[in-house]
Amino acid sequence: MDARGAAVSAVRQVWELTGEEPEGVVSLERGEEGWTVGVEVVEIHRVPDTTDVLALYRVTVDDHGELVSYRRGKRYSRGGSEEG
């Protein structure tokens, strides 16, 4: 499986598991178990949308696109900045 296929599979897995439509792929890395993909999801929609709460999901899929692992990482507001 190539990088694009892994990203598509990871996004689909997150959507199916959370019920929330992912915003996009923010990282992609090839490892021993397959591909680890960082998928960003809006968990809480707010007005204005700059105050939405997002979460970063780390998903690993094997070379056939099957789920190996899934974990929600950090949560943050859309308008925030990363430090450090």
C-alpha positions as CSV (number, residue, x, y, z in Angstrom):
1,M,0.0,0.0,0.0
2,D,1.3,3.4,-0.9
3,A,1.1,6.6,1.3
4,R,-2.0,7.9,-0.3
5,G,-3.9,4.6,0.2
6,A,-2.8,4.5,3.9
7,A,-4.0,8.0,4.5
8,V,-7.4,7.3,2.8
9,S,-7.8,4.2,4.9
10,A,-6.8,5.9,8.2
11,V,-9.3,8.8,7.5
12,R,-12.1,6.2,6.8
13,Q,-11.2,4.3,10.0
14,V,-11.4,7.5,12.1
15,W,-14.7,8.5,10.6
16,E,-16.2,5.0,11.2
17,L,-14.9,4.9,14.8
18,T,-15.8,8.4,15.9
19,G,-18.7,9.3,13.7
20,E,-17.0,12.6,13.0
21,E,-15.8,13.7,9.6
22,P,-12.0,14.2,9.7
23,E,-10.7,17.6,8.8
24,G,-7.6,16.1,7.1
25,V,-4.3,14.3,7.4
26,V,-1.6,16.2,9.3
27,S,1.2,13.5,9.4
28,L,2.2,10.3,7.7
29,E,5.0,7.9,8.6
30,R,6.0,4.5,7.4
31,G,6.9,2.1,10.2
32,E,7.5,-1.6,10.8
33,E,3.7,-2.3,11.4
34,G,2.6,-0.3,8.4
35,W,1.7,3.4,8.1
36,T,1.0,5.7,11.1
37,V,-1.2,8.6,10.1
38,G,-2.1,11.7,12.1
39,V,-5.8,12.6,11.4
40,E,-7.3,15.9,12.7
41,V,-11.0,15.8,13.7
42,V,-13.3,18.6,15.0
43,E,-14.7,17.2,18.2
44,I,-16.6,20.3,19.3
45,H,-18.1,22.8,16.8
46,R,-18.3,26.3,18.1
47,V,-19.2,29.8,16.9
48,P,-16.9,31.3,15.7
49,D,-15.2,28.3,14.2
50,T,-11.8,29.6,15.3
51,T,-12.8,28.3,18.8
52,D,-13.6,24.8,17.6
53,V,-12.0,22.0,19.7
54,L,-9.9,19.6,17.6
55,A,-8.3,16.3,18.3
56,L,-5.3,14.6,16.7
57,Y,-5.8,10.9,16.2
58,R,-2.9,8.6,15.6
59,V,-3.9,5.6,13.4
60,T,-1.7,2.8,12.2
61,V,-2.9,0.7,9.3
62,D,-1.1,-2.3,7.9
63,D,-0.1,-2.8,4.2
64,H,-3.6,-3.9,3.4
65,G,-5.3,-0.9,5.0
66,E,-6.5,-2.8,8.0
67,L,-6.5,-1.1,11.4
68,V,-3.6,-2.0,13.7
69,S,-3.9,0.7,16.3
70,Y,-6.0,3.8,17.0
71,R,-5.5,6.5,19.7
72,R,-6.7,10.0,20.4
73,G,-3.9,12.3,21.2
74,K,-3.9,15.9,22.2
75,R,-7.0,18.2,22.0
76,Y,-6.6,21.9,21.2
77,S,-8.6,24.9,20.0
78,R,-8.4,25.7,16.3
79,G,-7.3,29.3,17.0
80,G,-4.5,28.2,19.4
81,S,-0.9,28.1,18.5
82,E,1.6,25.3,19.0
83,E,4.5,26.1,21.3
84,G,7.7,24.2,22.1
